[in-house]
Amino acid sequence: METERSCRECGRAVKWLTSQGGKKLLCDAAPALMKPAGGPLTYMTPEGEIRRGRKSAKGTDVGYVSHRCTCPAIRQRRKEATICEVPVLRHGHRR
Ligand SMILES: [Zn+2]
């Protein structure tokens, strides 16, 4: 069943889709033309198949991209998490 709603984090229209295997994926509500290329985005076809690829005007698939891949809020949080995990010298100390 498709339930359209707004992302709690960024307010964009999203919906839960269920794959053929019964896996639930929070996707952008609007489908995009996708090119199956192994990454970097995860998307679901209208048939419920989960694939990986990129957005492309010459794409051969119609896909609903996983909102985890497109949500600015989630991406921002992930970026921060990465920064926390990896010690990064942000400012070089020049003396
Ligand atoms: Zn979002």
PDB file of the backbone (N, CA, C, O) and the ligand in Angstrom, with CONECT records:
HET     ZN  A 101       1
ATOM      1  N   MET A   1       0.847  -1.198   0.000  1.00  0.00           N
ATOM      2  CA  MET A   1       0.000   0.000   0.000  1.00  0.00           C
ATOM      3  C   MET A   1       0.880   1.245   0.000  1.00  0.00           C
ATOM      4  O   MET A   1       1.911   1.292   0.671  1.00  0.00           O
ATOM      5  N   GLU A   2       0.468   2.228  -0.743  1.00  0.00           N
ATOM      6  CA  GLU A   2       1.246   3.457  -0.818  1.00  0.00           C
ATOM      7  C   GLU A   2       0.650   4.528   0.087  1.00  0.00           C
ATOM      8  O   GLU A   2      -0.537   4.843  -0.005  1.00  0.00           O
ATOM      9  N   THR A   3       1.460   5.067   0.935  1.00  0.00           N
ATOM     10  CA  THR A   3       1.003   6.132   1.810  1.00  0.00           C
ATOM     11  C   THR A   3       1.883   7.346   1.602  1.00  0.00           C
ATOM     12  O   THR A   3       3.060   7.351   1.962  1.00  0.00           O
ATOM     13  N   GLU A   4       1.291   8.380   1.013  1.00  0.00           N
ATOM     14  CA  GLU A   4       2.075   9.575   0.771  1.00  0.00           C
ATOM     15  C   GLU A   4       2.034  10.474   1.995  1.00  0.00           C
ATOM     16  O   GLU A   4       0.991  10.640   2.627  1.00  0.00           O
ATOM     17  N   ARG A   5       3.169  11.044   2.316  1.00  0.00           N
ATOM     18  CA  ARG A   5       3.222  11.964   3.451  1.00  0.00           C
ATOM     19  C   ARG A   5       4.420  12.874   3.272  1.00  0.00           C
ATOM     20  O   ARG A   5       5.083  12.836   2.236  1.00  0.00           O
ATOM     21  N   SER A   6       4.701  13.687   4.269  1.00  0.00           N
ATOM     22  CA  SER A   6       5.845  14.579   4.196  1.00  0.00           C
ATOM     23  C   SER A   6       6.954  14.035   5.070  1.00  0.00           C
ATOM     24  O   SER A   6       6.710  13.457   6.129  1.00  0.00           O
ATOM     25  N   CYS A   7       8.174  14.230   4.607  1.00  0.00           N
ATOM     26  CA  CYS A   7       9.316  13.821   5.410  1.00  0.00           C
ATOM     27  C   CYS A   7       9.357  14.673   6.671  1.00  0.00           C
ATOM     28  O   CYS A   7       9.220  15.896   6.620  1.00  0.00           O
ATOM     29  N   ARG A   8       9.547  14.007   7.799  1.00  0.00           N
ATOM     30  CA  ARG A   8       9.562  14.726   9.069  1.00  0.00           C
ATOM     31  C   ARG A   8      10.762  15.671   9.138  1.00  0.00           C
ATOM     32  O   ARG A   8      10.742  16.671   9.857  1.00  0.00           O
ATOM     33  N   GLU A   9      11.792  15.339   8.388  1.00  0.00           N
ATOM     34  CA  GLU A   9      13.042  16.096   8.486  1.00  0.00           C
ATOM     35  C   GLU A   9      13.100  17.274   7.518  1.00  0.00           C
ATOM     36  O   GLU A   9      13.529  18.361   7.906  1.00  0.00           O
ATOM     37  N   CYS A  10      12.682  17.084   6.275  1.00  0.00           N
ATOM     38  CA  CYS A  10      12.853  18.145   5.281  1.00  0.00           C
ATOM     39  C   CYS A  10      11.532  18.616   4.683  1.00  0.00           C
ATOM     40  O   CYS A  10      11.512  19.608   3.953  1.00  0.00           O
ATOM     41  N   GLY A  11      10.434  17.932   4.972  1.00  0.00           N
ATOM     42  CA  GLY A  11       9.126  18.389   4.519  1.00  0.00           C
ATOM     43  C   GLY A  11       8.776  18.033   3.089  1.00  0.00           C
ATOM     44  O   GLY A  11       7.702  18.394   2.608  1.00  0.00           O
ATOM     45  N   ARG A  12       9.656  17.335   2.407  1.00  0.00           N
ATOM     46  CA  ARG A  12       9.360  16.945   1.030  1.00  0.00           C
ATOM     47  C   ARG A  12       8.358  15.803   0.999  1.00  0.00           C
ATOM     48  O   ARG A  12       8.196  15.067   1.972  1.00  0.00           O
ATOM     49  N   ALA A  13       7.683  15.670  -0.152  1.00  0.00           N
ATOM     50  CA  ALA A  13       6.705  14.597  -0.300  1.00  0.00           C
ATOM     51  C   ALA A  13       7.427  13.268  -0.464  1.00  0.00           C
ATOM     52  O   ALA A  13       8.273  13.108  -1.344  1.00  0.00           O
ATOM     53  N   VAL A  14       7.084  12.334   0.383  1.00  0.00           N
ATOM     54  CA  VAL A  14       7.697  11.008   0.341  1.00  0.00           C
ATOM     55  C   VAL A  14       6.598   9.964   0.492  1.00  0.00           C
ATOM     56  O   VAL A  14       5.470  10.284   0.867  1.00  0.00           O
ATOM     57  N   LYS A  15       6.932   8.732   0.201  1.00  0.00           N
ATOM     58  CA  LYS A  15       5.972   7.667   0.480  1.00  0.00           C
ATOM     59  C   LYS A  15       6.686   6.356   0.727  1.00  0.00           C
ATOM     60  O   LYS A  15       7.791   6.122   0.238  1.00  0.00           O
ATOM     61  N   TRP A  16       6.031   5.513   1.491  1.00  0.00           N
ATOM     62  CA  TRP A  16       6.569   4.192   1.780  1.00  0.00           C
ATOM     63  C   TRP A  16       6.174   3.257   0.656  1.00  0.00           C
ATOM     64  O   TRP A  16       4.993   3.134   0.330  1.00  0.00           O
ATOM     65  N   LEU A  17       7.150   2.602   0.066  1.00  0.00           N
ATOM     66  CA  LEU A  17       6.868   1.595  -0.949  1.00  0.00           C
ATOM     67  C   LEU A  17       7.360   0.247  -0.437  1.00  0.00           C
ATOM     68  O   LEU A  17       8.320   0.167   0.330  1.00  0.00           O
ATOM     69  N   THR A  18       6.691  -0.795  -0.870  1.00  0.00           N
ATOM     70  CA  THR A  18       7.089  -2.127  -0.453  1.00  0.00           C
ATOM     71  C   THR A  18       7.626  -2.885  -1.649  1.00  0.00           C
ATOM     72  O   THR A  18       6.993  -2.930  -2.703  1.00  0.00           O
ATOM     73  N   SER A  19       8.777  -3.470  -1.485  1.00  0.00           N
ATOM     74  CA  SER A  19       9.419  -4.196  -2.580  1.00  0.00           C
ATOM     75  C   SER A  19       8.770  -5.561  -2.757  1.00  0.00           C
ATOM     76  O   SER A  19       7.936  -5.986  -1.958  1.00  0.00           O
ATOM     77  N   GLN A  20       9.177  -6.235  -3.826  1.00  0.00           N
ATOM     78  CA  GLN A  20       8.671  -7.592  -4.077  1.00  0.00           C
ATOM     79  C   GLN A  20       9.001  -8.515  -2.916  1.00  0.00           C
ATOM     80  O   GLN A  20       8.238  -9.422  -2.583  1.00  0.00           O
ATOM     81  N   GLY A  21      10.145  -8.267  -2.314  1.00  0.00           N
ATOM     82  CA  GLY A  21      10.546  -9.114  -1.203  1.00  0.00           C
ATOM     83  C   GLY A  21       9.950  -8.694   0.132  1.00  0.00           C
ATOM     84  O   GLY A  21      10.271  -9.275   1.169  1.00  0.00           O
ATOM     85  N   GLY A  22       9.077  -7.680   0.110  1.00  0.00           N
ATOM     86  CA  GLY A  22       8.422  -7.256   1.333  1.00  0.00           C
ATOM     87  C   GLY A  22       9.212  -6.246   2.141  1.00  0.00           C
ATOM     88  O   GLY A  22       8.881  -5.966   3.293  1.00  0.00           O
ATOM     89  N   LYS A  23      10.262  -5.697   1.532  1.00  0.00           N
ATOM     90  CA  LYS A  23      11.072  -4.720   2.245  1.00  0.00           C
ATOM     91  C   LYS A  23      10.466  -3.337   2.054  1.00  0.00           C
ATOM     92  O   LYS A  23      10.095  -2.964   0.941  1.00  0.00           O
ATOM     93  N   LYS A  24      10.369  -2.591   3.121  1.00  0.00           N
ATOM     94  CA  LYS A  24       9.803  -1.251   3.033  1.00  0.00           C
ATOM     95  C   LYS A  24      10.900  -0.236   2.814  1.00  0.00           C
ATOM     96  O   LYS A  24      11.964  -0.294   3.431  1.00  0.00           O
ATOM     97  N   LEU A  25      10.615   0.706   1.914  1.00  0.00           N
ATOM     98  CA  LEU A  25      11.605   1.710   1.579  1.00  0.00           C
ATOM     99  C   LEU A  25      10.907   3.061   1.516  1.00  0.00           C
ATOM    100  O   LEU A  25       9.899   3.221   0.829  1.00  0.00           O
ATOM    101  N   LEU A  26      11.451   4.021   2.236  1.00  0.00           N
ATOM    102  CA  LEU A  26      10.916   5.381   2.183  1.00  0.00           C
ATOM    103  C   LEU A  26      11.501   6.059   0.953  1.00  0.00           C
ATOM    104  O   LEU A  26      12.713   6.243   0.841  1.00  0.00           O
ATOM    105  N   CYS A  27      10.601   6.432   0.020  1.00  0.00           N
ATOM    106  CA  CYS A  27      11.069   6.956  -1.260  1.00  0.00           C
ATOM    107  C   CYS A  27      10.519   8.345  -1.518  1.00  0.00           C
ATOM    108  O   CYS A  27       9.526   8.754  -0.917  1.00  0.00           O
ATOM    109  N   ASP A  28      11.174   9.070  -2.420  1.00  0.00           N
ATOM    110  CA  ASP A  28      10.619  10.323  -2.910  1.00  0.00           C
ATOM    111  C   ASP A  28       9.296   9.999  -3.594  1.00  0.00           C
ATOM    112  O   ASP A  28       9.186   8.994  -4.296  1.00  0.00           O
ATOM    113  N   ALA A  29       8.285  10.858  -3.387  1.00  0.00           N
ATOM    114  CA  ALA A  29       6.958  10.579  -3.926  1.00  0.00           C
ATOM    115  C   ALA A  29       6.939  10.657  -5.448  1.00  0.00           C
ATOM    116  O   ALA A  29       6.162   9.961  -6.103  1.00  0.00           O
ATOM    117  N   ALA A  30       7.800  11.508  -6.006  1.00  0.00           N
ATOM    118  CA  ALA A  30       7.824  11.671  -7.460  1.00  0.00           C
ATOM    119  C   ALA A  30       8.854  10.737  -8.081  1.00  0.00           C
ATOM    120  O   ALA A  30      10.008  10.712  -7.655  1.00  0.00           O
ATOM    121  N   PRO A  31       8.437   9.963  -9.092  1.00  0.00           N
ATOM    122  CA  PRO A  31       9.396   9.066  -9.739  1.00  0.00           C
ATOM    123  C   PRO A  31      10.384   9.829 -10.608  1.00  0.00           C
ATOM    124  O   PRO A  31      10.088  10.933 -11.066  1.00  0.00           O
ATOM    125  N   ALA A  32      11.534   9.258 -10.833  1.00  0.00           N
ATOM    126  CA  ALA A  32      12.563   9.884 -11.660  1.00  0.00           C
ATOM    127  C   ALA A  32      13.038   8.879 -12.702  1.00  0.00           C
ATOM    128  O   ALA A  32      12.867   7.669 -12.551  1.00  0.00           O
ATOM    129  N   LEU A  33      13.637   9.411 -13.761  1.00  0.00           N
ATOM    130  CA  LEU A  33      14.237   8.537 -14.769  1.00  0.00           C
ATOM    131  C   LEU A  33      15.595   8.088 -14.245  1.00  0.00           C
ATOM    132  O   LEU A  33      16.449   8.908 -13.907  1.00  0.00           O
ATOM    133  N   MET A  34      15.776   6.802 -14.186  1.00  0.00           N
ATOM    134  CA  MET A  34      16.987   6.266 -13.576  1.00  0.00           C
ATOM    135  C   MET A  34      17.765   5.413 -14.570  1.00  0.00           C
ATOM    136  O   MET A  34      17.207   4.749 -15.443  1.00  0.00           O
ATOM    137  N   LYS A  35      19.061   5.466 -14.393  1.00  0.00           N
ATOM    138  CA  LYS A  35      19.937   4.616 -15.190  1.00  0.00           C
ATOM    139  C   LYS A  35      20.548   3.596 -14.246  1.00  0.00           C
ATOM    140  O   LYS A  35      21.252   3.975 -13.310  1.00  0.00           O
ATOM    141  N   PRO A  36      20.299   2.309 -14.466  1.00  0.00           N
ATOM    142  CA  PRO A  36      20.889   1.307 -13.568  1.00  0.00           C
ATOM    143  C   PRO A  36      22.400   1.299 -13.757  1.00  0.00           C
ATOM    144  O   PRO A  36      22.905   0.941 -14.821  1.00  0.00           O
ATOM    145  N   ALA A  37      23.107   1.696 -12.719  1.00  0.00           N
ATOM    146  CA  ALA A  37      24.553   1.819 -12.853  1.00  0.00           C
ATOM    147  C   ALA A  37      25.280   1.325 -11.609  1.00  0.00           C
ATOM    148  O   ALA A  37      26.477   1.564 -11.444  1.00  0.00           O
ATOM    149  N   GLY A  38      24.555   0.641 -10.743  1.00  0.00           N
ATOM    150  CA  GLY A  38      25.210   0.116  -9.552  1.00  0.00           C
ATOM    151  C   GLY A  38      25.353   1.121  -8.428  1.00  0.00           C
ATOM    152  O   GLY A  38      25.858   0.775  -7.360  1.00  0.00           O
ATOM    153  N   GLY A  39      24.931   2.337  -8.635  1.00  0.00           N
ATOM    154  CA  GLY A  39      25.017   3.335  -7.583  1.00  0.00           C
ATOM    155  C   GLY A  39      25.077   4.725  -8.172  1.00  0.00           C
ATOM    156  O   GLY A  39      25.114   4.850  -9.396  1.00  0.00           O
ATOM    157  N   PRO A  40      25.089   5.752  -7.392  1.00  0.00           N
ATOM    158  CA  PRO A  40      25.152   5.740  -5.925  1.00  0.00           C
ATOM    159  C   PRO A  40      23.773   5.718  -5.241  1.00  0.00           C
ATOM    160  O   PRO A  40      23.689   5.594  -4.019  1.00  0.00           O
ATOM    161  N   LEU A  41      22.699   5.840  -6.029  1.00  0.00           N
ATOM    162  CA  LEU A  41      21.374   5.934  -5.420  1.00  0.00           C
ATOM    163  C   LEU A  41      20.674   4.582  -5.410  1.00  0.00           C
ATOM    164  O   LEU A  41      20.848   3.767  -6.315  1.00  0.00           O
ATOM    165  N   THR A  42      19.888   4.364  -4.378  1.00  0.00           N
ATOM    166  CA  THR A  42      19.036   3.186  -4.316  1.00  0.00           C
ATOM    167  C   THR A  42      17.636   3.614  -4.716  1.00  0.00           C
ATOM    168  O   THR A  42      17.142   4.634  -4.236  1.00  0.00           O
ATOM    169  N   TYR A  43      16.992   2.854  -5.583  1.00  0.00           N
ATOM    170  CA  TYR A  43      15.634   3.224  -5.978  1.00  0.00           C
ATOM    171  C   TYR A  43      14.796   1.971  -6.182  1.00  0.00           C
ATOM    172  O   TYR A  43      15.312   0.859  -6.301  1.00  0.00           O
ATOM    173  N   MET A  44      13.484   2.190  -6.219  1.00  0.00           N
ATOM    174  CA  MET A  44      12.572   1.078  -6.428  1.00  0.00           C
ATOM    175  C   MET A  44      11.764   1.299  -7.699  1.00  0.00           C
ATOM    176  O   MET A  44      11.237   2.389  -7.924  1.00  0.00           O
ATOM    177  N   THR A  45      11.670   0.291  -8.509  1.00  0.00           N
ATOM    178  CA  THR A  45      10.876   0.385  -9.726  1.00  0.00           C
ATOM    179  C   THR A  45       9.402   0.226  -9.345  1.00  0.00           C
ATOM    180  O   THR A  45       9.083  -0.264  -8.262  1.00  0.00           O
ATOM    181  N   PRO A  46       8.495   0.652 -10.260  1.00  0.00           N
ATOM    182  CA  PRO A  46       7.064   0.490  -9.961  1.00  0.00           C
ATOM    183  C   PRO A  46       6.687  -0.978  -9.739  1.00  0.00           C
ATOM    184  O   PRO A  46       5.662  -1.273  -9.126  1.00  0.00           O
ATOM    185  N   GLU A  47       7.514  -1.888 -10.236  1.00  0.00           N
ATOM    186  CA  GLU A  47       7.246  -3.319 -10.039  1.00  0.00           C
ATOM    187  C   GLU A  47       7.711  -3.804  -8.670  1.00  0.00           C
ATOM    188  O   GLU A  47       7.472  -4.951  -8.293  1.00  0.00           O
ATOM    189  N   GLY A  48       8.383  -2.913  -7.924  1.00  0.00           N
ATOM    190  CA  GLY A  48       8.813  -3.299  -6.586  1.00  0.00           C
ATOM    191  C   GLY A  48      10.185  -3.926  -6.541  1.00  0.00           C
ATOM    192  O   GLY A  48      10.531  -4.640  -5.599  1.00  0.00           O
ATOM    193  N   GLU A  49      10.966  -3.649  -7.577  1.00  0.00           N
ATOM    194  CA  GLU A  49      12.319  -4.172  -7.602  1.00  0.00           C
ATOM    195  C   GLU A  49      13.279  -3.106  -7.088  1.00  0.00           C
ATOM    196  O   GLU A  49      13.216  -1.954  -7.517  1.00  0.00           O
ATOM    197  N   ILE A  50      14.160  -3.479  -6.182  1.00  0.00           N
ATOM    198  CA  ILE A  50      15.125  -2.512  -5.664  1.00  0.00           C
ATOM    199  C   ILE A  50      16.389  -2.585  -6.512  1.00  0.00           C
ATOM    200  O   ILE A  50      16.989  -3.646  -6.680  1.00  0.00           O
ATOM    201  N   ARG A  51      16.775  -1.429  -7.041  1.00  0.00           N
ATOM    202  CA  ARG A  51      17.984  -1.361  -7.867  1.00  0.00           C
ATOM    203  C   ARG A  51      18.844  -0.195  -7.414  1.00  0.00           C
ATOM    204  O   ARG A  51      18.426   0.657  -6.630  1.00  0.00           O
ATOM    205  N   ARG A  52      20.051  -0.191  -7.935  1.00  0.00           N
ATOM    206  CA  ARG A  52      20.946   0.931  -7.655  1.00  0.00           C
ATOM    207  C   ARG A  52      21.369   1.572  -8.963  1.00  0.00           C
ATOM    208  O   ARG A  52      21.631   0.886  -9.951  1.00  0.00           O
ATOM    209  N   GLY A  53      21.431   2.895  -8.959  1.00  0.00           N
ATOM    210  CA  GLY A  53      21.813   3.588 -10.176  1.00  0.00           C
ATOM    211  C   GLY A  53      21.877   5.076  -9.943  1.00  0.00           C
ATOM    212  O   GLY A  53      21.981   5.546  -8.810  1.00  0.00           O
ATOM    213  N   ARG A  54      21.814   5.812 -11.045  1.00  0.00           N
ATOM    214  CA  ARG A  54      21.870   7.262 -10.920  1.00  0.00           C
ATOM    215  C   ARG A  54      20.753   7.890 -11.734  1.00  0.00           C
ATOM    216  O   ARG A  54      20.209   7.268 -12.647  1.00  0.00           O
ATOM    217  N   LYS A  55      20.413   9.145 -11.392  1.00  0.00           N
ATOM    218  CA  LYS A  55      19.395   9.857 -12.152  1.00  0.00           C
ATOM    219  C   LYS A  55      19.981  10.233 -13.506  1.00  0.00           C
ATOM    220  O   LYS A  55      21.119  10.694 -13.591  1.00  0.00           O
ATOM    221  N   SER A  56      19.208  10.037 -14.551  1.00  0.00           N
ATOM    222  CA  SER A  56      19.684  10.382 -15.877  1.00  0.00           C
ATOM    223  C   SER A  56      18.509  10.629 -16.806  1.00  0.00           C
ATOM    224  O   SER A  56      17.522   9.894 -16.783  1.00  0.00           O
ATOM    225  N   ALA A  57      18.623  11.680 -17.632  1.00  0.00           N
ATOM    226  CA  ALA A  57      17.570  11.979 -18.596  1.00  0.00           C
ATOM    227  C   ALA A  57      17.463  10.854 -19.620  1.00  0.00           C
ATOM    228  O   ALA A  57      16.426  10.692 -20.263  1.00  0.00           O
ATOM    229  N   LYS A  58      18.533  10.079 -19.769  1.00  0.00           N
ATOM    230  CA  LYS A  58      18.517   8.968 -20.725  1.00  0.00           C
ATOM    231  C   LYS A  58      18.293   7.644 -20.009  1.00  0.00           C
ATOM    232  O   LYS A  58      18.548   6.572 -20.559  1.00  0.00           O
ATOM    233  N   GLY A  59      17.814   7.735 -18.778  1.00  0.00           N
ATOM    234  CA  GLY A  59      17.606   6.522 -17.998  1.00  0.00           C
ATOM    235  C   GLY A  59      16.596   5.588 -18.633  1.00  0.00           C
ATOM    236  O   GLY A  59      15.701   6.024 -19.358  1.00  0.00           O
ATOM    237  N   THR A  60      16.740   4.324 -18.364  1.00  0.00           N
ATOM    238  CA  THR A  60      15.845   3.320 -18.936  1.00  0.00           C
ATOM    239  C   THR A  60      14.836   2.825 -17.914  1.00  0.00           C
ATOM    240  O   THR A  60      13.885   2.127 -18.266  1.00  0.00           O
ATOM    241  N   ASP A  61      15.035   3.180 -16.654  1.00  0.00           N
ATOM    242  CA  ASP A  61      14.128   2.754 -15.589  1.00  0.00           C
ATOM    243  C   ASP A  61      13.353   3.946 -15.056  1.00  0.00           C
ATOM    244  O   ASP A  61      13.860   5.067 -15.022  1.00  0.00           O
ATOM    245  N   VAL A  62      12.118   3.690 -14.640  1.00  0.00           N
ATOM    246  CA  VAL A  62      11.431   4.675 -13.821  1.00  0.00           C
ATOM    247  C   VAL A  62      11.598   4.198 -12.395  1.00  0.00           C
ATOM    248  O   VAL A  62      11.309   3.045 -12.076  1.00  0.00           O
ATOM    249  N   GLY A  63      12.066   5.086 -11.544  1.00  0.00           N
ATOM    250  CA  GLY A  63      12.314   4.631 -10.185  1.00  0.00           C
ATOM    251  C   GLY A  63      11.973   5.668  -9.143  1.00  0.00           C
ATOM    252  O   GLY A  63      12.032   6.873  -9.385  1.00  0.00           O
ATOM    253  N   TYR A  64      11.615   5.169  -7.983  1.00  0.00           N
ATOM    254  CA  TYR A  64      11.403   6.039  -6.831  1.00  0.00           C
ATOM    255  C   TYR A  64      12.667   5.954  -5.982  1.00  0.00           C
ATOM    256  O   TYR A  64      12.985   4.910  -5.413  1.00  0.00           O
ATOM    257  N   VAL A  65      13.377   7.075  -5.911  1.00  0.00           N
ATOM    258  CA  VAL A  65      14.662   7.059  -5.221  1.00  0.00           C
ATOM    259  C   VAL A  65      14.451   7.007  -3.715  1.00  0.00           C
ATOM    260  O   VAL A  65      13.592   7.699  -3.167  1.00  0.00           O
ATOM    261  N   SER A  66      15.234   6.190  -3.069  1.00  0.00           N
ATOM    262  CA  SER A  66      15.201   6.094  -1.615  1.00  0.00           C
ATOM    263  C   SER A  66      15.432   7.473  -1.010  1.00  0.00           C
ATOM    264  O   SER A  66      16.400   8.156  -1.341  1.00  0.00           O
ATOM    265  N   HIS A  67      14.542   7.864  -0.133  1.00  0.00           N
ATOM    266  CA  HIS A  67      14.648   9.222   0.415  1.00  0.00           C
ATOM    267  C   HIS A  67      15.904   9.392   1.256  1.00  0.00           C
ATOM    268  O   HIS A  67      16.388  10.511   1.427  1.00  0.00           O
ATOM    269  N   ARG A  68      16.435   8.301   1.778  1.00  0.00           N
ATOM    270  CA  ARG A  68      17.694   8.360   2.528  1.00  0.00           C
ATOM    271  C   ARG A  68      18.809   8.939   1.670  1.00  0.00           C
ATOM    272  O   ARG A  68      19.739   9.565   2.178  1.00  0.00           O
ATOM    273  N   CYS A  69      18.702   8.721   0.354  1.00  0.00           N
ATOM    274  CA  CYS A  69      19.751   9.183  -0.548  1.00  0.00           C
ATOM    275  C   CYS A  69      19.560  10.648  -0.925  1.00  0.00           C
ATOM    276  O   CYS A  69      20.517  11.299  -1.345  1.00  0.00           O
ATOM    277  N   THR A  70      18.348  11.180  -0.786  1.00  0.00           N
ATOM    278  CA  THR A  70      18.086  12.519  -1.286  1.00  0.00           C
ATOM    279  C   THR A  70      17.764  13.524  -0.189  1.00  0.00           C
ATOM    280  O   THR A  70      17.822  14.731  -0.425  1.00  0.00           O
ATOM    281  N   CYS A  71      17.430  13.056   0.990  1.00  0.00           N
ATOM    282  CA  CYS A  71      17.007  13.967   2.062  1.00  0.00           C
ATOM    283  C   CYS A  71      18.173  14.812   2.553  1.00  0.00           C
ATOM    284  O   CYS A  71      19.156  14.263   3.051  1.00  0.00           O
ATOM    285  N   PRO A  72      18.089  16.131   2.425  1.00  0.00           N
ATOM    286  CA  PRO A  72      19.200  16.965   2.884  1.00  0.00           C
ATOM    287  C   PRO A  72      19.444  16.836   4.384  1.00  0.00           C
ATOM    288  O   PRO A  72      20.587  16.899   4.838  1.00  0.00           O
ATOM    289  N   ALA A  73      18.384  16.659   5.143  1.00  0.00           N
ATOM    290  CA  ALA A  73      18.544  16.555   6.604  1.00  0.00           C
ATOM    291  C   ALA A  73      19.259  15.270   6.989  1.00  0.00           C
ATOM    292  O   ALA A  73      20.162  15.280   7.825  1.00  0.00           O
ATOM    293  N   ILE A  74      18.855  14.173   6.381  1.00  0.00           N
ATOM    294  CA  ILE A  74      19.492  12.889   6.695  1.00  0.00           C
ATOM    295  C   ILE A  74      20.936  12.888   6.211  1.00  0.00           C
ATOM    296  O   ILE A  74      21.833  12.388   6.890  1.00  0.00           O
ATOM    297  N   ARG A  75      21.144  13.451   5.033  1.00  0.00           N
ATOM    298  CA  ARG A  75      22.514  13.506   4.505  1.00  0.00           C
ATOM    299  C   ARG A  75      23.407  14.333   5.409  1.00  0.00           C
ATOM    300  O   ARG A  75      24.552  13.971   5.679  1.00  0.00           O
ATOM    301  N   GLN A  76      22.866  15.449   5.872  1.00  0.00           N
ATOM    302  CA  GLN A  76      23.629  16.330   6.743  1.00  0.00           C
ATOM    303  C   GLN A  76      24.011  15.583   8.019  1.00  0.00           C
ATOM    304  O   GLN A  76      25.143  15.676   8.496  1.00  0.00           O
ATOM    305  N   ARG A  77      23.040  14.839   8.563  1.00  0.00           N
ATOM    306  CA  ARG A  77      23.287  14.121   9.798  1.00  0.00           C
ATOM    307  C   ARG A  77      24.347  13.047   9.583  1.00  0.00           C
ATOM    308  O   ARG A  77      25.210  12.821  10.431  1.00  0.00           O
ATOM    309  N   ARG A  78      24.260  12.392   8.428  1.00  0.00           N
ATOM    310  CA  ARG A  78      25.234  11.342   8.131  1.00  0.00           C
ATOM    311  C   ARG A  78      26.621  11.926   7.994  1.00  0.00           C
ATOM    312  O   ARG A  78      27.608  11.326   8.420  1.00  0.00           O
ATOM    313  N   LYS A  79      26.690  13.124   7.382  1.00  0.00           N
ATOM    314  CA  LYS A  79      27.971  13.777   7.188  1.00  0.00           C
ATOM    315  C   LYS A  79      28.583  14.099   8.550  1.00  0.00           C
ATOM    316  O   LYS A  79      29.775  13.899   8.783  1.00  0.00           O
ATOM    317  N   GLU A  80      27.726  14.606   9.443  1.00  0.00           N
ATOM    318  CA  GLU A  80      28.210  14.940  10.778  1.00  0.00           C
ATOM    319  C   GLU A  80      28.685  13.687  11.507  1.00  0.00           C
ATOM    320  O   GLU A  80      29.695  13.703  12.210  1.00  0.00           O
ATOM    321  N   ALA A  81      27.940  12.608  11.328  1.00  0.00           N
ATOM    322  CA  ALA A  81      28.311  11.356  11.975  1.00  0.00           C
ATOM    323  C   ALA A  81      29.680  10.908  11.477  1.00  0.00           C
ATOM    324  O   ALA A  81      30.508  10.422  12.248  1.00  0.00           O
ATOM    325  N   THR A  82      29.901  11.078  10.182  1.00  0.00           N
ATOM    326  CA  THR A  82      31.176  10.678   9.604  1.00  0.00           C
ATOM    327  C   THR A  82      32.305  11.507  10.188  1.00  0.00           C
ATOM    328  O   THR A  82      33.387  11.001  10.485  1.00  0.00           O
ATOM    329  N   ILE A  83      32.025  12.798  10.346  1.00  0.00           N
ATOM    330  CA  ILE A  83      33.049  13.683  10.896  1.00  0.00           C
ATOM    331  C   ILE A  83      33.378  13.265  12.326  1.00  0.00           C
ATOM    332  O   ILE A  83      34.531  13.315  12.755  1.00  0.00           O
ATOM    333  N   CYS A  84      32.336  12.849  13.058  1.00  0.00           N
ATOM    334  CA  CYS A  84      32.556  12.440  14.446  1.00  0.00           C
ATOM    335  C   CYS A  84      33.388  11.157  14.519  1.00  0.00           C
ATOM    336  O   CYS A  84      34.213  10.985  15.416  1.00  0.00           O
ATOM    337  N   GLU A  85      33.151  10.257  13.550  1.00  0.00           N
ATOM    338  CA  GLU A  85      33.848   8.978  13.598  1.00  0.00           C
ATOM    339  C   GLU A  85      35.310   9.121  13.183  1.00  0.00           C
ATOM    340  O   GLU A  85      36.198   8.472  13.735  1.00  0.00           O
ATOM    341  N   VAL A  86      35.531   9.977  12.208  1.00  0.00           N
ATOM    342  CA  VAL A  86      36.893  10.108  11.687  1.00  0.00           C
ATOM    343  C   VAL A  86      37.510  11.398  12.204  1.00  0.00           C
ATOM    344  O   VAL A  86      36.977  12.482  11.967  1.00  0.00           O
ATOM    345  N   PRO A  87      38.620  11.288  12.903  1.00  0.00           N
ATOM    346  CA  PRO A  87      39.260  12.514  13.373  1.00  0.00           C
ATOM    347  C   PRO A  87      39.801  13.314  12.194  1.00  0.00           C
ATOM    348  O   PRO A  87      40.643  12.841  11.430  1.00  0.00           O
ATOM    349  N   VAL A  88      39.298  14.528  12.068  1.00  0.00           N
ATOM    350  CA  VAL A  88      39.719  15.356  10.940  1.00  0.00           C
ATOM    351  C   VAL A  88      40.348  16.634  11.470  1.00  0.00           C
ATOM    352  O   VAL A  88      39.782  17.304  12.334  1.00  0.00           O
ATOM    353  N   LEU A  89      41.494  16.960  10.958  1.00  0.00           N
ATOM    354  CA  LEU A  89      42.109  18.230  11.311  1.00  0.00           C
ATOM    355  C   LEU A  89      41.500  19.287  10.408  1.00  0.00           C
ATOM    356  O   LEU A  89      41.824  19.370   9.224  1.00  0.00           O
ATOM    357  N   ARG A  90      40.615  20.094  10.976  1.00  0.00           N
ATOM    358  CA  ARG A  90      39.913  21.050  10.141  1.00  0.00           C
ATOM    359  C   ARG A  90      40.734  22.315   9.890  1.00  0.00           C
ATOM    360  O   ARG A  90      40.682  22.912   8.814  1.00  0.00           O
ATOM    361  N   HIS A  91      41.473  22.693  10.891  1.00  0.00           N
ATOM    362  CA  HIS A  91      42.279  23.898  10.716  1.00  0.00           C
ATOM    363  C   HIS A  91      43.741  23.550  10.869  1.00  0.00           C
ATOM    364  O   HIS A  91      44.169  23.061  11.915  1.00  0.00           O
ATOM    365  N   GLY A  92      44.480  23.795   9.857  1.00  0.00           N
ATOM    366  CA  GLY A  92      45.909  23.534   9.946  1.00  0.00           C
ATOM    367  C   GLY A  92      46.561  24.579  10.851  1.00  0.00           C
ATOM    368  O   GLY A  92      46.316  25.777  10.713  1.00  0.00           O
ATOM    369  N   HIS A  93      47.372  24.118  11.750  1.00  0.00           N
ATOM    370  CA  HIS A  93      48.052  25.072  12.632  1.00  0.00           C
ATOM    371  C   HIS A  93      49.376  25.476  11.998  1.00  0.00           C
ATOM    372  O   HIS A  93      50.344  24.716  11.979  1.00  0.00           O
ATOM    373  N   ARG A  94      49.380  26.665  11.496  1.00  0.00           N
ATOM    374  CA  ARG A  94      50.623  27.143  10.880  1.00  0.00           C
ATOM    375  C   ARG A  94      51.343  28.063  11.840  1.00  0.00           C
ATOM    376  O   ARG A  94      50.769  29.026  12.349  1.00  0.00           O
ATOM    377  N   ARG A  95      52.580  27.764  12.078  1.00  0.00           N
ATOM    378  CA  ARG A  95      53.351  28.602  12.982  1.00  0.00           C
ATOM    379  C   ARG A  95      54.639  29.048  12.333  1.00  0.00           C
ATOM    380  O   ARG A  95      55.424  29.767  12.951  1.00  0.00           O
TER     381      ARG A  95
HETATM  382 ZN    ZN A 101      13.684  14.321   4.088  1.00  0.00          ZN2+
END
